[in-house]
Amino acid sequence: MAISDQARIHPSAVIEDGAKIGADCVIGPFCVVGPQVVLHDRVELKSHVVITGQTEIGEDTVVFSFAVIGEIPQDKKFNGEASLLVIGKRNRIREHVTMNPGTEGGGGVTRVGDDCLFMAGCHIAHDAILGNRVIVVNSSAVAGHCIIEDDVIIGGLSGIHQFVRIGRGAIIGAVSMVTNDVIPFGLVQGPRGQLDGLNLVGLKRRGVDRSDITALRAAFQMLAQGEGAFQERARRMGEEFDSDYVQEIVKFVTGETDRSFLTPG
């Protein structure tokens, strides 16, 4: 067992042989840390947290009470194979959150970036890949094999279907079921999620230049009302607009996917 002398561990916590605990970590009452877990410096576990499996958690992450991180995937195809859950730095993982490691069929790793917020009761399934600064609101679920890019917000009580990609800066409204890919900077809302515009508020908050926002709005109109298939419209859009933000949407739409796309109504 490699436990830093600077770690503070409550006497009621169970730290299994083999766990690695970094400097200035705080392990609260009744926590359980498994033998293959790595906690980097200054990770804090509130009371009654379970961290198990081959799980690595980055510096300055805080995990709140009753979260279960690294337990085996909720997938009948999982057969006990070794797989990983890798969580980045400065994340906030609130009460009753669950995160599962990967599976052999999905690449063997679930990965979470830096500076994310996972609100109470949300779930991150096996083989999902999440970027930086992602927010998943209360009681939402990200299913297996999903890709959630940087700066995405997923509203409360929403579900993201297996293999769906959500592009950078998109926002998913509350109580939405997202069954197909969402373009970068898209706005999705409705019980069966529909692409209903652009996340203009998010773009403005991040200080995106007005010329880029104007280009995005015009490009979205082309996607919504142009002729031909969705991918064809995206390719033409790329030829007409020089904005890097528009080109990011084009690259996303013309890239590889296991799903179709949510298209503008």
N, C-alpha and C positions, 0 to 999 in steps of 0.2 A: 504494500500500500504506500503510495507517495502522497503524503499530506503535508502541505506547507506548515511550518511552525507559526506562520502568521494567520492561518485560517482560524475562524471561531466557530466551533461546532457544539451545538447543544448536547448535553449528555444523553438525551432521549433519542437522538438521531441514530440511524443505523447506516454505517458506511462500510460496505462490503470490501473484503480484501481485493486489491487490484485497482480500486478507484484512484484517480489522480485529482487532487484538490489544490488549486493554485493559491497564491498569496492573497490575503485579505478577503478570502471567500467567507460568507456567513451562511451557516447551515442551521435552520431553525428547528424548533421542537418537532419530534415525530416524523422527520423526513427520512426517506430511504433512498440511498444512492448505490446503484449497482456496481458490480466489479469491473465493468468495461467502460465506465463513464469517465469523461474528462471534463472537469470544470476549470476554465481558465481564470486568471486573476480577477478578483472582486465580483465574482458571481454571487448573487444572494438568493437563497431559497427560503421563502417564508415557511410557516409551519405546515406539516402534513403534505409535503410535495414528494412525488415519486419520480425519480430519474433513473431509467433502466436501459438495457440494451447497449449497443455500441453507439453511444450518444456523446457528442462533443458540443459544449456550450461556450461561446466566446465571452470575452471580457465585458464586465459591467452590465451583464444581463441580469434581470430580476425576474424570478418565477414566484408567483403568488400561490396561496394555499389551495390544496386539492387539485392542482394541475398534475397530469400524468404524462410524462414526456419520455418517448422511446419505447413504449410497450409495443408488442408485435402488431403487424398490420391487420386490419379488418378485411382480409382477403383470403378466400378459401384456397387460392392457389399457393399461398405462402406455406412453405414446408420446413420452416425452421432454419433456412439458409442464413448465413451471415450477411447482414446489411447494416447500413449506417443512417444515422440522423445527425446532420451537421447544422448547428445554429450559430449565427454570427454574433457580432458585438452589439451591446447597448440595446438589446431587445427588452420589451416589457411583455411578459406572458402572464395574463391575469388568471383569476380563479377558474378552476374546472376546465381549463384548456387541455386538449389532447393533441399530441403530435406523434405520428408513427414513422418508423424507418422505412427504407425502400424494400423492394422485392427483387428476386433474380430476374424476373421478366420485365422489370421496369428500369433496370440500370443499377439497382442495388443501393440507391442513396436518396434520401429526402434532404433537401437543402433549403435553408432559410438565410436570407442576407442580414444586413446590419440595420439597426435603428427602426425596427418594425414594432408595431403594437398589435397584440392579439387580445381582444377584449374577452370578457368572461364567457365561457361555455363554447367557444368556437373550436373547430376541428381542422387539422391539417393532415391529410391522408398520405399514404405511401407513395413514394416516387414523385411527389410534387416538388417543384422548384420555384422558390419565391425570391424576388429581388430585394432591393433595399427600400426602406421607408414605406413598406406595405402596411396598410391598416385593415384588419379584419374585425368587423364589429360583432357585437354580442350574438352568440348562437348561430353564426354562419358556418358553413362547411365547404372546404375546398377538397374535392374528391381526388382520387389517385391519378397520377401522371399529368396533372395540370401544370402549366407554366404561367406564373403571375409575375409580370415584369415590374420594374421600379415604379414607386410612387402611385401604385394602384390603391384605391379605397373600395372595399367590399362592404356594403351596407348590412345592417342587422337582419337576421333571419333569412339570409339569402343562401343559395346553393350553387356551386360551380360544378358542372358535369365533368365526368372523367375526360381526360385528354384535351380539355379546352385550354386555349391560350388567351390571356388577357394582356393587351399591349400597354406599354408604359403610359402612365398618367391617366388611365381610364378610371371611371367611377361607376360603381354598380349601386343602384338605388336599393333601398330596403325591401325585403320580402320579394326578391326576384329569383327566378330560376334561370340560370344562364346555361344554355345547351350548346352554343356554338361560339367560335372565336370572336373576340371583341377587338376592334382596331385600336391602336394607340390614341389616347386622348378622347376616346369615345365616352358617351353618356348612355347608360343602359338603365331602363326602369320598366316596371310592369310585372305582374305575376309570372308571365312567361316572357322573360326579358327581351325587350326590343331596343335596337339602337335608335336613340331618340335625339341625337345631336352630339355636340362636343362638350367636353368638360371645360367650358370657358372660364369658370370661376377658378378652377385649379391652375389653368394656364396663366391667368392674371396674377394669382398669388405667387407663382414661381417667377414672375417678372419676365415672361416671354414677350418679346418685342411685338409691338402692335402690327407691324408688317407681316410677321409670321402668323399672328392670329387671323388677320384678314385673309391671308393665303389659305389657311386651314378652313376657314368658313366657306370660301369659294370652292375649294377642293371637295369639301363635304357635299356641297350642292351638286357637284358633278357626279359624285358617287350615288347620290340619292336620285338624280333625275336624268343621268346620261343614258345613252343607248348601249346595248350589248350586255354581256355577262358582267358580274361584279368585278372579277379580276381584269377583264378588258378595260373597264372604266378606270380601274386603279392604274393600269399601265399608261393610259392616255393622260391621266392626271399627273403622273410623274414626268411626262414630256412637256407639260404646260407650266408647271410650277417649280421654281428653283429652291424654295424653302426647304431647309433640312428637316423640318417637322413634317412637311408633306411627304418628303422622300422616305421618312421613317415609316409612314403608313403604307406607302407603296411596297417597301421591302417586306413589311409584315404580311401584307395581303398576298404577295407573290411568293412567299416562302413556303416551306413544308408545313403541312398540318394534317392532323388526323380527323378534323372536323370541318364542316362548312363554316360560313361566317354569319353573324348577325348583320343584316343589311338595313339601311335606313328605310323607314316605313313610307 
